[in-house]
């Protein structure tokens, strides 16, 4: 079964736009789980423009499914992982001012840095996933640094889906087979939605988890949060 982890960053963005605590990020996380989500994802940024570090401390004792904290592994992020001890930490190579993720790690060039970071996080008993492109060398590099999983960056798939979905998904199929052969778990995320998710799921073997936030929250404006989560779960069946 491929699990659905709901990224609640956009809920925090809406809250922060007005101040106060509406919508309540913690309550939304609990509701997502109640509606069927099998995980909650957050991605704190240094400027706290959506998820705040305080939110993670509030969520760490509330999330009953898999709690996944994404981020660039600076010292503040590492301290957060040591404190929250989520089920999974997903390392992303974003610059501090990045609007969203736009590429995976170069696990070859950053081998020494990432290997040290992964070892540090594993001391806290946290599963480590590394955000990578569907590239053979980067996946092999993820294995060498000691990662437990990779998260495939799926924006190129989403961009190419409507023009030629078979061609768009082809490198991801190859990547999934390689990762599995290396003993790595496989996650996927970025620009996945109700149009392209089912085909990715059907095409990719061994897919453990997808993390979806922006599209899911946009769909929830029309369909409601509970119904939207059910729609995404249906695409993963």
C-alpha positions in Angstrom: 0.0 0.0 0.0 1.2 3.5 -0.8 0.6 5.8 2.1 -0.7 9.4 1.7 1.1 12.0 3.8 -0.6 15.3 3.8 1.7 18.4 3.8 0.0 21.0 6.0 2.3 23.9 5.1 -0.4 25.7 3.2 -2.7 25.6 6.2 -0.1 27.4 8.2 0.3 29.9 5.3 -3.4 30.8 5.5 -3.2 31.1 9.3 -0.2 33.4 9.2 -1.8 35.7 6.6 -4.2 37.0 9.2 -2.4 36.2 12.5 -4.1 34.4 15.3 -4.8 30.7 15.1 -7.4 30.3 12.4 -7.2 27.8 10.8 -5.7 25.8 13.7 -2.8 23.8 12.3 -2.8 21.2 15.0 -6.6 20.6 14.7 -6.2 20.3 10.9 -3.5 17.7 11.3 -5.7 15.7 13.6 -8.6 16.0 11.2 -6.5 14.9 8.3 -5.6 11.7 10.2 -9.3 11.2 11.1 -10.2 11.6 7.4 -7.8 8.8 6.4 -4.4 10.4 5.9 -1.6 8.0 6.9 0.9 10.7 7.6 1.5 14.4 8.3 4.3 16.3 6.6 5.7 19.7 7.5 8.5 21.7 6.0 9.7 24.5 8.3 11.6 27.4 6.6 14.1 29.6 8.5 11.8 32.6 8.2 8.8 30.6 9.5 6.6 32.0 6.7 4.3 29.0 7.0 5.0 26.2 9.5 6.6 27.6 12.6 9.1 25.7 14.8 6.6 26.1 17.6 4.0 24.2 15.5 6.3 21.2 15.3 6.6 21.1 19.1 2.8 21.2 19.3 2.4 18.5 16.7 5.0 16.1 17.9 2.7 14.7 20.7 -0.5 14.9 18.6 0.3 13.2 15.3 -0.6 9.5 15.7 0.3 8.4 12.2 3.8 9.0 10.6 5.2 12.5 11.3 7.5 13.6 8.5 9.6 16.7 8.9 11.3 18.0 5.7 14.0 20.6 5.7 17.5 21.7 4.9 19.8 20.1 7.6 21.3 23.1 9.3 21.9 23.1 13.0 18.4 24.4 13.9 16.8 21.6 11.8 19.0 19.0 13.4 18.1 20.2 16.9 14.4 20.0 15.9 14.8 16.4 14.8 16.5 15.6 18.0 13.7 17.1 20.0 10.7 16.0 18.0 12.0 12.5 17.0 9.6 12.2 14.1 9.0 8.9 12.3 10.9 10.3 9.3 13.1 13.2 8.4 13.3 14.2 4.7 16.4 16.1 3.7 16.0 18.7 1.0 18.6 21.0 -0.5 16.6 24.2 -0.5 18.2 27.6 -0.1 16.7 29.6 2.9 14.7 31.9 0.6 13.4 29.2 -1.8 9.6 29.3 -2.4 9.5 25.6 -2.9 11.8 22.7 -3.7 13.1 22.8 -7.3 15.7 20.0 -7.4 17.0 17.0 -5.6 20.3 16.6 -3.7 23.6 16.1 -5.5 24.4 13.1 -3.2 27.8 12.7 -4.9 29.2 16.2 -4.4 27.7 16.5 -0.9 28.6 12.9 0.1 30.6 13.8 3.3 28.2 16.4 4.5 25.1 14.2 4.0 26.7 11.1 5.4 27.5 13.0 8.7 24.0 14.4 8.9 22.3 11.0 8.3 24.4 9.4 11.0 23.6 12.2 13.4 19.8 11.8 12.8 19.9 8.1 13.1 21.2 8.5 16.6 17.7 9.7 17.4 16.1 6.6 15.9 14.7 8.6 12.9 14.2 7.2 9.5 16.0 9.3 7.0 14.8 10.1 3.4 16.8 12.1 0.9 15.1 14.2 -1.8 16.6 13.3 -5.2 16.0 13.5 -8.9 15.3 10.3 -10.8 19.0 9.9 -11.6 21.0 6.7 -11.2 24.1 8.4 -9.6 22.1 10.4 -7.1 20.2 7.3 -6.0 23.4 5.3 -5.6 24.8 8.2 -3.7 21.8 8.2 -1.3 22.6 4.6 -0.5 26.2 5.4 0.2 25.4 8.1 2.7 23.3 5.7 4.7 19.8 7.0 3.8 16.8 4.6 4.5 14.7 6.0 1.7 14.7 8.4 -1.2 12.0 10.8 -2.1 11.8 11.2 -5.9 11.3 14.8 -7.1 8.3 14.4 -9.3 7.9 17.9 -10.8 9.5 16.8 -14.2 6.9 13.9 -14.3 4.0 16.3 -13.5 5.2 18.8 -16.2 5.5 16.1 -18.9 2.5 14.1 -17.9 -0.1 15.7 -20.2 2.2 15.7 -23.3 3.4 12.1 -23.0 2.8 10.3 -19.7 4.6 7.1 -20.7 7.7 9.1 -21.5 7.4 11.3 -18.4 7.2 8.3 -16.0 9.9 6.2 -17.7 12.9 7.5 -15.7 10.9 7.1 -12.4 10.3 3.4 -13.1 14.0 2.9 -13.7 14.8 4.8 -10.5 12.3 2.8 -8.5 13.7 -0.5 -9.6 17.3 0.7 -8.8 16.3 2.0 -5.4 14.6 -1.2 -4.5 17.5 -3.3 -5.6 19.8 -1.2 -3.4 17.5 -1.7 -0.4 16.1 1.8 -0.3 12.5 2.7 0.4 10.8 4.9 -2.1 8.7 8.1 -1.5 7.6 10.6 -4.1 6.4 14.2 -4.0 6.1 17.6 -5.8 3.3 18.7 -8.1 1.3 15.5 -7.7 -2.4 15.9 -8.0 -5.7 14.1 -8.8 -4.9 14.1 -12.5 -1.4 12.5 -12.4 -1.3 10.6 -9.2 -3.0 7.4 -10.2 -0.8 6.8 -13.2 2.4 7.3 -11.2 1.1 4.8 -8.6 0.2 2.3 -11.3 3.6 2.7 -13.0 5.9 2.8 -10.0 6.7 -0.4 -8.2 7.6 -0.4 -4.5 6.2 3.1 -3.9 5.9 3.5 -0.1 4.6 7.0 0.3 3.6 10.2 -1.5 3.6 13.6 0.2 1.1 16.1 -1.2 0.2 19.5 0.1 -0.4 22.4 -2.3 -2.7 20.6 -4.8 -4.6 18.8 -2.0 -5.3 22.0 -0.2 -6.4 23.7 -3.4 -8.8 20.8 -4.2 -10.1 21.0 -0.6 -11.4 24.5 -1.3 -13.9 23.0 -3.7 -14.4 19.5 -2.4 -13.9 19.9 1.3 -10.9 18.5 3.2 -12.5 15.1 4.2 -13.8 14.4 0.7 -10.5 15.5 -0.9 -8.4 13.2 1.3 -10.7 10.3 0.3 -10.3 11.2 -3.4 -6.5 11.1 -3.1 -6.6 7.8 -1.2 -8.8 6.4 -4.0 -6.1 7.4 -6.6 -3.6 5.4 -4.6 -5.6 2.2 -4.6 
